[in-house]
Every structure is written in structure tokens, then in C-alpha cells.
């Protein structure tokens, strides 16, 4: 249960970070960064 909460919190923070960064016009770098982090979270 605790592990699930931690994972969900990481994902939420990550998504918010990606959305915020996406608005900052660093599109390619942010996209690569987000993709890499998502892969790490999933695996």
C-alpha cells in the first residue's frame, strides 16, 4: 500500500513537472527527459 502511494506521488509530481516544463519552451529536452523518467518509473 505504501509503495503504491509513493509511486503515485512520483508520477503526479513528474507529470506536473513535465507540464510546467512544457510551457517553458524547452520542448525537445523536456520531452526526452520526461520519456526517460517515465521509462524508469514503469520499469
Order of alpha helices (4+ residues) and beta strands (2+ residues): alpha-alpha
